[in-house]
């Protein structure tokens, strides 16, 4: 119900309505409202089938060994809440100290176990620098869940929020407001990341923020966080099922009261809570104060926090808008609120970011100044430092566009890395880096582009050369031609030896005719396979070599005829010609033909000693060449590729 909708609309009537409503809420929630409004109200289990599915996961865990918990040596208690306890422990497998969260001894029941597991599942699903990592979820010796978390050594933000001396002593900050706003911005980073995963925290407050020893910021206690989307796993409690009061009363948004007819939970609920935290940063106390539960709830419902007159006007406007009672009147998102705060602190925030980025830039320039062979001068390290300073300068410029120091630092760092890329023969990377600048140095950019164009030209030439020398192109056609010619060259000498009348080889004229016929056959096969045989330098050389072979063979027979060299002697010399041509192919085109080239040399020597058997020897040598070449040029698949099918179609009339 909404206060004032029934009965007397006076203050007393509203108080009676609130009192009646308080009687309907859980006893623990009522007690917290009345006596400890700064403590978190934890709802009972959200009733849904998802909860039962999640409990089934716990039952699955119960079947696992306690291997992880056996590696933990428990230590002192470092934190305690209503349901859980956090102890320091040594994780022996890694030799490090971790924080282990378990249930209290008197709280070990299924509902509490589910709450603890859900907190682990929510936190574990949000990997972000401002959210404590979950290392492991397991079971303790009693079968209850335990969460192994990163150990955070530091102090709650709540404890030092107003202690300027302590903040300066521990963190060197001289401007307490600027420091607190910086902490808040980091908290909002975690929240907006959670919102990108459809998770709302519901319990933002300084007591749930831990500041590490080195200034690292962690948003803790995701125990009552809910999801805006059902992922079907049952792991995450759903906002649509969260109808009970939950959260910390003195920071609470009106919709968190769980009143019937109130607005639903949304990302703007966390916007309100962030505004309540900002209120405490400005005033030093939470927005909803009161000596009674009615006063606290009335403050929540009204949501008209009073800010001191000396509060910065712009910051006060941000706070009041974030804490509007109607969610539609608040910032539309955490991003919008964060941008408004960042705009307020742009000069201080931007200068701080630029200062950190400058330190990374100086490290980068020192690294680039080292000799190229220095082991420290690794590419990964160079880009790690460049990425860090680039990000810092961009963030500084995002916060304050007129930050000339940040802009100059970004240009200096980018130019240094671009020159490194030019020296390292990667001009395309240099062009990419310089192109990211609004106003890159024109001469350096022109030099980088010229180098990149030259590199692209050389790369294209190399790729073209690689394709020209690719022996895999046209393998099917080469093998087919080799098998045809090899069959002819193997059978013709054998037939001539067995039946001279069948294959006329007794006179020089016969061999001249054979040579011319084979030349014509090669030309015909070349024309038929012109698409494939003309694609690469290797194929063209092989085709020209084949033509050269048969023209030379024809010339040899004509010369032998003119010199009256016997046919048998010329046939022996023909084997030497084959060896010579084969050697040329092996040396300049494809060394895989070397075995059959050696075979021709052996055949020549044997035929020289036994000229009567020359035709038989020639047939064997040609068969050896056919097998060698067919094996060397065999295709990886006998199926036609798309390119070959296209070439075949083009060759058809």
C-alpha positions, 0 to 999 in steps of 0.5 A: 500500500502507499502511505496516505491512500487510506483513511486520514491523509494527515501526518498522524494518519500516514503514521498509522498506515505505516505502523499497520504495514510494519505489523505485516512484515517479517519480525527480523525486518521490523526489528532491523527497521526499529533498532538498526536501520544501518544493517541489511535486511535479508529477504526470505528465500524467493519462492520460484522453481529456479530456487529449487533448481539451484538447490539441486545444484547444491545436492550435486556438490554434496557428491564431490570430494572435499579436495578444495576445503582440505587445501584450506588451513583456517585462521582468524575470523575477519568478518561476521554478518547475520548469517555468515562468517568470514575467516582468513585461511591459507590455500596450501595448493597455491601458498596464498592467503584467502578469505573463506565465507561459510555459514554460522553454526546455528544458521546451517539450513537449506535456505541459508545455504541457498542464500550463500550459494546465490551470493557466490554465483552472483559474485562469480558471474561478475568478473570486474576489477572492482568486484572481489573475485570468487576463487572457488565454491565448495563444501565444508566438513559439515556439507555446508557451502563455503566460498573461497574469495580473494583476501582483501587487506584494507578498510571499509569505506564507511570507517574513513569516509569523514577522516581526512587525516587518515585518508591523507596518511594512508592514501596521500589524498589532500582533497577528501571530497575529491577522493570520496567521489573517486571511490564512488565512481569506481563503485559505480563502475562495478554497478554499471558492469553488473547492470550490463549483466542484468544484475542489480545490487540492492545494498549499495552503502559505504559499509559494503565497499572495501578500500585496499591497502593500495587504494583498490576499491571493491564493492562487496556483499552481493547477498541480496542482489537479483537478476532482471533476466531468468537465465534458466539455471536457477542460480540467480534470484529474480527481481520479478520474484523479490516482493519482500522488503530488502536492503539497508533502511537508512539508504533504501529506495521506496520500491525496496520496501516491498509495499503492494502496488509499488514500482518494480525493482530496476537498475534505477533502484541502484541509481537511488542507492548510489544517490544515497551514498553520494548524500553520505559523502556530502553530509557525512550521514545516511539520508534516512534517519529517525528514532523510530521505524515510522520515521525511517520509513516515512523518510524513505517514502518521501525521499526528500533529503535535505542537503546543507546550504554549503553543499556544492550546487551541482553535486546536490542537484545530482544527489537529489535527482538520483534520490527522486521517489519516482524512478522515472524522475531519476537518472536513466542509468548508472552511466548517466549518473556517473557521467554527471559526477565525472563532469563535476570532478572533471578537472581534478579527475582528469588531471589525476588520470593524466598524471598516472598515464604520464607515468606509464608513458615515461616508462614506455619511452624509456623502454623504446629508447633501449637497443632493439636487441634488449631482452626487456624490449618485448613487443608485448611489454611495449603494447602493455604500457602503450595500452595503459597510457592510451587508456589513461589519456583517453579517460582523462580527455573523456572527463575533460576535453580541454585537457591539453596535457593529456592530448599532448601525452597521447600524441607523444606516446602514439607517435613513439609506438608508430615510429617503433612499428616503422622501424620494425617493418610494420608500416600498416600498424603505424598507419593504424596508430596514427589514424586514431589521432585527431591531428596526426603529424602529417609528415610522419603519417605520409611516410607511414602511408608510403611505407605501407603502400610499398609493403602492400605492393611487395606483399602482393608481389610475394603472394603472386610469386607464391601462387606462381610457384604453387605446385598444387595448382593443376596437379590433376591435369598434370597427372592426366597428361603424364599418364597419357604421354607416359603410356605412349612412351612406355608402350611404343618402344616396347611394341617396336621391340616386340614387333618392328612391323607394327611400330616402324622404328627402323629408319630415321624418318620413322622416328622423325614422324613419331617425334612430330606426332608426339609434338602435336599430341603435346600441343593438343593436350596443352590447348585442351588444358590451357586454363589449368596449365597457364595458371602458374609458372610451374605449369607453364615451364613444364609445358614449354619444357615438354615442347622443347623436349620433342622439338629437340628430339625431332632435331636429334633424329634429323641430325642423326639422319643427316650425319648417317648415325645409326638408328640404334646409336641414336636411340641410345643418345635419346636416353641421354637427351631424356636424362638431360631434360629430366635434370633441367626439370629436377633442378629448376622446376620440381626436384621430386622428378630427380629419381626418374632422372637418375633412372634415365642416366642408368638406362643410358649407361646400360643401353650403351653397353647393350644397344640391342636392348635399348627399346626395352630399356627405354620402355622401363625408363619411361615407365619409371618416369611415368610412375615418379611424375604421377606420384609427385603430381598426384592431387590431394583429391580427385574431386573437381574444385570449384575453380577447376569446374569454372575453368572447365566451363570456360574452356567449352565452346 
